[in-house]
């Protein structure tokens, strides 16, 4: 059995390495997203809000002291407002004596909310200072995470999990369809090799690919252009990596059990993986989504793999943070794997 397992595993690895398209989609394609998003958001934490200002006074001085605003001064009120209407600036602050007017672009709700809140807070503080009365309450604002964290540290775990899901789902689905189509499964069934040996050898290859993906992602993200710094130990993430691979492998087996061609399997896998990536917080936070959509996302294995990776690698949590994600991934694997085994076909 060990000889058959070794021979099958070596054959699968060789077949995988010879397939350049598979290598591209399992390593280069997900890595492209890491590079693009990492470069786009590399300096996002240092961005200042650009604000058109007409006039001067203590409000403007207080805004500049916050360090969050880049003031662009205008002599003409209409010119400043036109800049906002054209979408070049998010807002214009017009001061005339004690009169403070803010004109903002409602089309950009995020920027408008930020500017309104910032200007309102500064005006309140200046008014309080003008009365000479001490503040009744003092606000202490501090981030709960390390202040040195960069966007790449939040992007890497999610995109890594997504890359693992792609390779496991597509790898198992397309392999199963191809083997059935080429009568490989039929020959394996007639050979003195158990189905368990065949399955475990393919799983080992998938797990090995996932580990290589993780090493490659971390290596690239740690280079100077991106500056990844892991907040926690990396090794507790390995069990989560293995369990996530098993869950996505089970999805691929289910897809491969139903589909009769590589094209159909590829399309079905895309229909599952792409929506799951957007519903699991891979590319943007899911916290602002409707409640029912968040409930759906909690059923998906990618959501729990993302959360677990983030807790371990970014938030620096211990092994206890893996309990819930691991339990969900194991349960998902058992249920989907059982369904896949019931509908599995050796031949078309």
C-alpha positions as a Markdown table, in Angstrom:
| # | Residue | x | y | z |
|---|---|---|---|---|
| 1 | Unk | 0.0 | 0.0 | 0.0 |
| 2 | Unk | 2.8 | 2.4 | 0.9 |
| 3 | Unk | 4.5 | 1.7 | -2.5 |
| 4 | Unk | 1.2 | 2.4 | -4.4 |
| 5 | Unk | 0.6 | 5.5 | -2.3 |
| 6 | Unk | 4.2 | 6.8 | -3.1 |
| 7 | Unk | 3.9 | 6.0 | -6.8 |
| 8 | Unk | 0.6 | 7.7 | -7.1 |
| 9 | Unk | 1.7 | 10.8 | -5.3 |
| 10 | Unk | 4.9 | 11.1 | -7.4 |
| 11 | Unk | 2.8 | 10.7 | -10.6 |
| 12 | Unk | 0.4 | 13.4 | -9.5 |
| 13 | Unk | 3.1 | 15.8 | -8.6 |
| 14 | Unk | 4.8 | 15.2 | -12.0 |
| 15 | Unk | 1.6 | 15.7 | -13.8 |
| 16 | Unk | 0.9 | 18.9 | -11.9 |
| 17 | Unk | 4.4 | 20.3 | -12.6 |
| 18 | Unk | 4.0 | 19.6 | -16.3 |
| 19 | Unk | 0.7 | 21.5 | -16.5 |
| 20 | Unk | 1.8 | 25.1 | -17.0 |
| 21 | Unk | -1.7 | 26.4 | -17.0 |
| 22 | Unk | -2.4 | 24.8 | -13.6 |
| 23 | Unk | 0.8 | 26.2 | -12.2 |
| 24 | Unk | -0.3 | 29.7 | -13.4 |
| 25 | Unk | -3.7 | 29.6 | -11.9 |
| 26 | Unk | -2.6 | 28.0 | -8.6 |
| 27 | Unk | 0.5 | 30.2 | -7.9 |
| 28 | Unk | 0.8 | 33.2 | -10.3 |
| 29 | Unk | -2.9 | 34.2 | -10.6 |
| 30 | Unk | -3.6 | 34.6 | -6.8 |
| 31 | Unk | -0.2 | 36.2 | -6.3 |
| 32 | Unk | -1.2 | 38.8 | -8.9 |
| 33 | Unk | -4.1 | 39.9 | -6.7 |
| 34 | Unk | -1.7 | 40.2 | -3.7 |
| 35 | Unk | 0.7 | 42.3 | -5.7 |
| 36 | Unk | -2.0 | 44.6 | -7.1 |
| 37 | Unk | -3.9 | 45.2 | -3.9 |
| 38 | Unk | -0.7 | 45.4 | -1.9 |
| 39 | Unk | 0.6 | 48.2 | -4.1 |
| 40 | Unk | -2.7 | 50.0 | -4.3 |
| 41 | Unk | -3.2 | 50.2 | -0.6 |
| 42 | Unk | 0.4 | 50.3 | 0.5 |
| 43 | Unk | 0.3 | 53.9 | 1.6 |
| 44 | Unk | -3.4 | 54.2 | 2.2 |
| 45 | Unk | -2.9 | 54.7 | 6.0 |
| 46 | Unk | -0.9 | 57.8 | 5.4 |
| 47 | Unk | -3.4 | 59.5 | 3.0 |
| 48 | Unk | -4.7 | 62.9 | 4.1 |
| 49 | Unk | -8.1 | 64.3 | 3.2 |
| 50 | Unk | -7.8 | 67.1 | 0.7 |
| 51 | Unk | -10.0 | 70.1 | 1.6 |
| 52 | Unk | -10.5 | 73.4 | -0.2 |
| 53 | Unk | -10.4 | 76.3 | 2.2 |
| 54 | Unk | -11.6 | 79.9 | 1.6 |
| 55 | Unk | -10.6 | 82.3 | 4.4 |
| 56 | Unk | -8.6 | 81.7 | 7.6 |
| 57 | Unk | -9.0 | 81.5 | 11.3 |
| 58 | Unk | -8.7 | 79.2 | 14.4 |
| 59 | Unk | -10.8 | 76.5 | 12.8 |
| 60 | Unk | -8.4 | 76.1 | 9.9 |
| 61 | Unk | -5.4 | 76.2 | 12.2 |
| 62 | Unk | -7.0 | 73.4 | 14.4 |
| 63 | Unk | -7.8 | 71.3 | 11.3 |
| 64 | Unk | -4.2 | 71.6 | 10.2 |
| 65 | Unk | -2.9 | 70.5 | 13.6 |
| 66 | Unk | -4.9 | 67.3 | 13.4 |
| 67 | Unk | -2.5 | 66.1 | 10.6 |
| 68 | Unk | -5.4 | 64.5 | 8.8 |
| 69 | Unk | -6.2 | 67.3 | 6.4 |
| 70 | Unk | -4.3 | 68.7 | 3.4 |
| 71 | Unk | -5.5 | 72.2 | 2.9 |
| 72 | Unk | -5.8 | 73.7 | -0.6 |
| 73 | Unk | -6.4 | 77.5 | -0.3 |
| 74 | Unk | -8.6 | 79.4 | -2.6 |
| 75 | Unk | -9.3 | 83.1 | -2.9 |
| 76 | Unk | -12.7 | 82.6 | -4.6 |
| 77 | Unk | -15.6 | 80.8 | -3.0 |
| 78 | Unk | -17.1 | 79.7 | -6.3 |
| 79 | Unk | -13.8 | 78.3 | -7.6 |
| 80 | Unk | -13.6 | 76.1 | -4.4 |
| 81 | Unk | -17.2 | 74.9 | -4.7 |
| 82 | Unk | -16.6 | 74.1 | -8.4 |
| 83 | Unk | -13.7 | 71.9 | -7.5 |
| 84 | Unk | -16.1 | 69.9 | -5.3 |
| 85 | Unk | -18.8 | 69.8 | -7.9 |
| 86 | Unk | -16.2 | 68.5 | -10.5 |
| 87 | Unk | -15.2 | 65.7 | -8.1 |
| 88 | Unk | -11.6 | 67.0 | -7.7 |
| 89 | Unk | -12.0 | 67.6 | -4.0 |
| 90 | Unk | -14.4 | 66.0 | -1.4 |
| 91 | Unk | -15.4 | 69.2 | 0.3 |
| 92 | Unk | -14.8 | 73.0 | 0.6 |
| 93 | Unk | -14.6 | 74.9 | 3.9 |
| 94 | Unk | -15.7 | 78.6 | 3.6 |
| 95 | Unk | -15.0 | 80.9 | 6.5 |
| 96 | Unk | -16.2 | 84.5 | 6.9 |
| 97 | Unk | -15.8 | 85.9 | 10.4 |
| 98 | Unk | -17.5 | 83.5 | 12.8 |
| 99 | Unk | -19.5 | 81.9 | 10.0 |
| 100 | Unk | -18.2 | 78.4 | 9.0 |
| 101 | Unk | -19.8 | 76.7 | 6.0 |
| 102 | Unk | -18.9 | 73.3 | 4.7 |
| 103 | Unk | -19.9 | 72.3 | 1.1 |
| 104 | Unk | -19.3 | 68.6 | 0.4 |
| 105 | Unk | -19.9 | 66.1 | -2.4 |
| 106 | Unk | -22.7 | 63.7 | -1.3 |
| 107 | Unk | -21.8 | 61.4 | -4.2 |
| 108 | Unk | -18.8 | 60.2 | -2.2 |
| 109 | Unk | -20.5 | 59.1 | 1.1 |
| 110 | Unk | -17.4 | 57.8 | 2.7 |
| 111 | Unk | -15.3 | 61.0 | 2.2 |
| 112 | Unk | -18.4 | 63.2 | 3.0 |
| 113 | Unk | -18.9 | 61.4 | 6.3 |
| 114 | Unk | -15.3 | 61.6 | 7.2 |
| 115 | Unk | -15.0 | 65.4 | 6.4 |
| 116 | Unk | -18.3 | 66.2 | 8.2 |
| 117 | Unk | -17.3 | 64.4 | 11.3 |
| 118 | Unk | -13.8 | 65.9 | 11.4 |
| 119 | Unk | -14.9 | 69.5 | 10.7 |
| 120 | Unk | -17.8 | 69.2 | 13.2 |
| 121 | Unk | -15.4 | 67.9 | 15.9 |
| 122 | Unk | -12.9 | 70.7 | 15.3 |
| 123 | Unk | -15.6 | 73.4 | 15.4 |
| 124 | Unk | -17.0 | 72.1 | 18.6 |
| 125 | Unk | -13.5 | 72.0 | 20.1 |
| 126 | Unk | -12.8 | 75.6 | 19.0 |
| 127 | Unk | -16.2 | 76.8 | 20.4 |
| 128 | Unk | -15.4 | 75.1 | 23.7 |
| 129 | Unk | -12.0 | 76.8 | 23.8 |
| 130 | Unk | -13.5 | 80.2 | 23.1 |
| 131 | Unk | -15.8 | 79.9 | 26.2 |
| 132 | Unk | -12.9 | 79.3 | 28.5 |
| 133 | Unk | -14.6 | 76.4 | 30.1 |
| 134 | Unk | -12.8 | 73.1 | 30.6 |
| 135 | Unk | -14.3 | 70.0 | 28.8 |
| 136 | Unk | -16.6 | 67.8 | 30.9 |
| 137 | Unk | -15.4 | 64.7 | 29.1 |
| 138 | Unk | -12.1 | 63.7 | 27.6 |
| 139 | Unk | -11.9 | 61.2 | 24.7 |
| 140 | Unk | -8.9 | 58.8 | 24.6 |
| 141 | Unk | -8.7 | 57.3 | 21.1 |
| 142 | Unk | -6.2 | 54.5 | 20.4 |
| 143 | Unk | -6.2 | 51.6 | 17.9 |
| 144 | Unk | -6.4 | 48.1 | 19.5 |
| 145 | Unk | -3.9 | 46.7 | 17.0 |
| 146 | Unk | -0.3 | 47.5 | 16.7 |
| 147 | Unk | 0.0 | 51.0 | 15.1 |
| 148 | Unk | 2.6 | 49.7 | 12.7 |
| 149 | Unk | 0.2 | 47.4 | 10.9 |
| 150 | Unk | -0.2 | 48.0 | 7.2 |
| 151 | Unk | -3.0 | 47.1 | 4.8 |
| 152 | Unk | -0.8 | 44.3 | 3.4 |
| 153 | Unk | -1.1 | 42.5 | 6.8 |
| 154 | Unk | -4.9 | 42.4 | 6.4 |
| 155 | Unk | -4.8 | 41.5 | 2.7 |
| 156 | Unk | -2.4 | 38.6 | 2.8 |
| 157 | Unk | -4.4 | 36.2 | 5.0 |
| 158 | Unk | -7.6 | 36.7 | 2.9 |
| 159 | Unk | -6.0 | 36.4 | -0.5 |
| 160 | Unk | -3.9 | 33.5 | 0.6 |
| 161 | Unk | -7.0 | 31.6 | 1.8 |
| 162 | Unk | -8.7 | 32.4 | -1.5 |
| 163 | Unk | -5.7 | 31.1 | -3.5 |
| 164 | Unk | -5.8 | 27.9 | -1.5 |
| 165 | Unk | -9.5 | 27.5 | -2.3 |
| 166 | Unk | -8.9 | 28.0 | -6.0 |
| 167 | Unk | -6.1 | 25.4 | -6.2 |
| 168 | Unk | -8.0 | 22.8 | -4.0 |
| 169 | Unk | -11.4 | 23.1 | -5.7 |
| 170 | Unk | -10.2 | 23.3 | -9.3 |
| 171 | Unk | -7.4 | 20.7 | -8.7 |
| 172 | Unk | -9.7 | 18.0 | -7.3 |
| 173 | Unk | -12.6 | 18.8 | -9.7 |
| 174 | Unk | -10.6 | 18.9 | -12.9 |
| 175 | Unk | -8.5 | 15.8 | -11.9 |
| 176 | Unk | -11.6 | 13.7 | -11.2 |
| 177 | Unk | -13.3 | 14.7 | -14.4 |
| 178 | Unk | -10.2 | 14.2 | -16.5 |
| 179 | Unk | -9.5 | 10.8 | -14.9 |
| 180 | Unk | -13.0 | 9.6 | -15.5 |
| 181 | Unk | -13.1 | 10.9 | -19.1 |
| 182 | Unk | -9.7 | 9.2 | -19.9 |
| 183 | Unk | -10.8 | 5.9 | -18.2 |
| 184 | Unk | -8.0 | 6.3 | -15.5 |
| 185 | Unk | -10.6 | 5.8 | -12.7 |
| 186 | Unk | -11.7 | 2.6 | -14.4 |
| 187 | Unk | -8.2 | 1.2 | -14.5 |
| 188 | Unk | -7.5 | 2.2 | -10.9 |
| 189 | Unk | -10.7 | 0.5 | -9.8 |
| 190 | Unk | -9.6 | -2.7 | -11.5 |
| 191 | Unk | -6.0 | -2.4 | -10.1 |
| 192 | Unk | -5.1 | -3.8 | -6.7 |
| 193 | Unk | -5.2 | -0.3 | -5.1 |
| 194 | Unk | -7.8 | 0.9 | -2.7 |
| 195 | Unk | -9.9 | 4.0 | -3.4 |
| 196 | Unk | -8.6 | 5.3 | 0.0 |
| 197 | Unk | -5.0 | 5.2 | -1.2 |
| 198 | Unk | -5.9 | 7.1 | -4.4 |
| 199 | Unk | -7.8 | 9.7 | -2.5 |
| 200 | Unk | -5.2 | 10.3 | 0.2 |
| 201 | Unk | -2.4 | 10.6 | -2.3 |
| 202 | Unk | -4.4 | 13.3 | -4.1 |
| 203 | Unk | -5.1 | 15.1 | -0.8 |
| 204 | Unk | -1.5 | 15.0 | 0.2 |
| 205 | Unk | -0.6 | 16.7 | -3.1 |
| 206 | Unk | -3.2 | 19.4 | -2.5 |
| 207 | Unk | -2.0 | 20.1 | 1.0 |
| 208 | Unk | 1.6 | 20.3 | -0.3 |
| 209 | Unk | 0.5 | 22.8 | -2.9 |
| 210 | Unk | -1.3 | 24.9 | -0.2 |
| 211 | Unk | 1.9 | 24.9 | 2.0 |
| 212 | Unk | 4.0 | 26.1 | -1.0 |
| 213 | Unk | 1.4 | 28.8 | -1.8 |
| 214 | Unk | 1.5 | 30.0 | 1.8 |
| 215 | Unk | 5.3 | 30.1 | 1.8 |
| 216 | Unk | 5.3 | 32.0 | -1.5 |
| 217 | Unk | 2.7 | 34.5 | -0.4 |
| 218 | Unk | 4.5 | 35.3 | 2.9 |
| 219 | Unk | 7.8 | 35.6 | 1.1 |
| 220 | Unk | 6.5 | 38.0 | -1.5 |
| 221 | Unk | 4.5 | 40.1 | 1.0 |
| 222 | Unk | 7.5 | 40.3 | 3.3 |
| 223 | Unk | 9.7 | 42.1 | 0.7 |
| 224 | Unk | 10.4 | 45.8 | 1.1 |
| 225 | Unk | 7.8 | 47.0 | -1.4 |
| 226 | Unk | 5.0 | 45.5 | 0.7 |
| 227 | Unk | 6.5 | 45.3 | 4.2 |
| 228 | Unk | 4.5 | 42.4 | 5.8 |
| 229 | Unk | 5.2 | 41.9 | 9.4 |
| 230 | Unk | 3.4 | 39.0 | 11.1 |
| 231 | Unk | 2.0 | 40.0 | 14.5 |
| 232 | Unk | 1.7 | 36.4 | 15.7 |
| 233 | Unk | 3.5 | 33.1 | 15.3 |
| 234 | Unk | 3.0 | 31.5 | 11.9 |
| 235 | Unk | 3.0 | 27.8 | 12.8 |
| 236 | Unk | -0.5 | 27.7 | 14.5 |
| 237 | Unk | -1.9 | 28.6 | 11.0 |
| 238 | Unk | -0.7 | 25.3 | 9.5 |
| 239 | Unk | -3.5 | 23.2 | 10.9 |
| 240 | Unk | -6.0 | 25.8 | 9.6 |
| 241 | Unk | -4.3 | 25.6 | 6.2 |
| 242 | Unk | -4.6 | 21.8 | 6.1 |
| 243 | Unk | -8.3 | 21.9 | 7.3 |
| 244 | Unk | -9.2 | 24.6 | 4.8 |
| 245 | Unk | -7.6 | 22.6 | 2.0 |
| 246 | Unk | -9.6 | 19.5 | 2.9 |
| 247 | Unk | -12.8 | 21.6 | 2.9 |
| 248 | Unk | -12.2 | 23.0 | -0.5 |
| 249 | Unk | -11.0 | 19.6 | -1.8 |
| 250 | Unk | -14.4 | 18.2 | -0.7 |
| 251 | Unk | -16.1 | 20.9 | -2.7 |
| 252 | Unk | -14.0 | 20.0 | -5.8 |
| 253 | Unk | -14.8 | 16.4 | -5.4 |
| 254 | Unk | -18.5 | 17.2 | -5.3 |
| 255 | Unk | -18.2 | 19.3 | -8.5 |
| 256 | Unk | -16.2 | 16.6 | -10.2 |
| 257 | Unk | -18.8 | 14.0 | -9.3 |
| 258 | Unk | -21.5 | 15.8 | -11.2 |
| 259 | Unk | -19.7 | 17.3 | -14.2 |
| 260 | Unk | -18.8 | 15.3 | -17.3 |
| 261 | Unk | -16.3 | 17.6 | -18.9 |
| 262 | Unk | -13.4 | 19.9 | -17.8 |
| 263 | Unk | -15.2 | 22.9 | -19.2 |
| 264 | Unk | -18.3 | 22.2 | -17.1 |
| 265 | Unk | -16.2 | 21.5 | -14.0 |
| 266 | Unk | -14.3 | 24.7 | -14.5 |
| 267 | Unk | -17.6 | 26.7 | -14.9 |
| 268 | Unk | -19.2 | 25.1 | -11.8 |
| 269 | Unk | -16.1 | 25.7 | -9.7 |
| 270 | Unk | -16.1 | 29.3 | -10.7 |
| 271 | Unk | -19.7 | 29.7 | -9.8 |
| 272 | Unk | -18.9 | 28.5 | -6.3 |
| 273 | Unk | -15.5 | 30.0 | -5.6 |
| 274 | Unk | -16.0 | 33.5 | -7.0 |
| 275 | Unk | -19.2 | 34.4 | -5.0 |
| 276 | Unk | -17.7 | 32.7 | -1.9 |
| 277 | Unk | -14.6 | 35.0 | -2.1 |
| 278 | Unk | -16.8 | 38.1 | -2.1 |
| 279 | Unk | -19.1 | 36.8 | 0.6 |
| 280 | Unk | -16.2 | 35.8 | 2.9 |
| 281 | Unk | -14.4 | 39.1 | 3.2 |
| 282 | Unk | -11.4 | 38.3 | 1.0 |
| 283 | Unk | -11.4 | 41.5 | -0.9 |
| 284 | Unk | -13.5 | 43.8 | 1.3 |
| 285 | Unk | -15.0 | 43.7 | 4.8 |
| 286 | Unk | -18.3 | 41.8 | 5.1 |
| 287 | Unk | -19.3 | 43.5 | 8.4 |
| 288 | Unk | -21.2 | 46.3 | 6.6 |
| 289 | Unk | -23.3 | 43.8 | 4.5 |
| 290 | Unk | -27.0 | 43.1 | 5.4 |
| 291 | Unk | -27.6 | 40.7 | 8.3 |
| 292 | Unk | -28.9 | 37.9 | 6.1 |
| 293 | Unk | -25.8 | 38.1 | 3.9 |
| 294 | Unk | -23.5 | 37.9 | 6.9 |
| 295 | Unk | -25.5 | 34.8 | 8.1 |
| 296 | Unk | -24.9 | 33.2 | 4.7 |
| 297 | Unk | -21.2 | 34.0 | 4.8 |
| 298 | Unk | -20.9 | 32.2 | 8.2 |
| 299 | Unk | -21.8 | 28.9 | 6.5 |
| 300 | Unk | -19.0 | 29.2 | 4.0 |
| 301 | Unk | -15.6 | 27.6 | 4.8 |
| 302 | Unk | -13.6 | 30.5 | 3.2 |
| 303 | Unk | -15.1 | 33.0 | 5.8 |
| 304 | Unk | -13.9 | 30.9 | 8.7 |
| 305 | Unk | -10.5 | 30.3 | 7.1 |
| 306 | Unk | -10.1 | 34.0 | 6.5 |
| 307 | Unk | -11.1 | 34.8 | 10.1 |
| 308 | Unk | -8.8 | 32.2 | 11.6 |
| 309 | Unk | -5.8 | 33.3 | 9.5 |
| 310 | Unk | -6.4 | 36.9 | 10.4 |
| 311 | Unk | -6.6 | 36.1 | 14.1 |
| 312 | Unk | -3.4 | 34.1 | 14.1 |
| 313 | Unk | -1.2 | 36.1 | 11.7 |
| 314 | Unk | -2.4 | 39.6 | 12.3 |
| 315 | Unk | -4.1 | 39.9 | 15.6 |
| 316 | Unk | -1.6 | 37.7 | 17.3 |
| 317 | Unk | -4.1 | 35.4 | 19.0 |
| 318 | Unk | -3.2 | 32.1 | 20.4 |
| 319 | Unk | -4.2 | 28.5 | 19.5 |
| 320 | Unk | -7.7 | 29.1 | 21.1 |
| 321 | Unk | -8.6 | 31.3 | 18.1 |
| 322 | Unk | -8.6 | 28.2 | 15.9 |
| 323 | Unk | -11.3 | 26.3 | 17.8 |
| 324 | Unk | -14.3 | 27.7 | 16.0 |
| 325 | Unk | -12.8 | 28.0 | 12.5 |
| 326 | Unk | -11.4 | 24.5 | 12.7 |
| 327 | Unk | -14.7 | 23.0 | 14.0 |
| 328 | Unk | -16.6 | 24.6 | 11.1 |
| 329 | Unk | -14.1 | 23.4 | 8.5 |
| 330 | Unk | -14.1 | 19.9 | 9.8 |
| 331 | Unk | -17.9 | 19.7 | 9.9 |
| 332 | Unk | -18.1 | 21.2 | 6.4 |
| 333 | Unk | -15.6 | 18.7 | 5.1 |
| 334 | Unk | -17.4 | 15.7 | 6.6 |
| 335 | Unk | -20.8 | 16.8 | 5.3 |
| 336 | Unk | -19.7 | 17.8 | 1.8 |
| 337 | Unk | -17.3 | 14.8 | 1.6 |
| 338 | Unk | -20.1 | 12.4 | 2.5 |
| 339 | Unk | -22.4 | 13.9 | -0.2 |
| 340 | Unk | -19.6 | 13.7 | -2.7 |
| 341 | Unk | -19.0 | 10.0 | -1.9 |
| 342 | Unk | -22.6 | 9.2 | -2.4 |
| 343 | Unk | -22.8 | 10.7 | -5.8 |
| 344 | Unk | -19.3 | 9.6 | -6.9 |
| 345 | Unk | -19.2 | 7.7 | -10.3 |
| 346 | Unk | -16.2 | 5.7 | -11.5 |
| 347 | Unk | -17.4 | 5.9 | -15.1 |
| 348 | Unk | -19.8 | 8.2 | -17.1 |
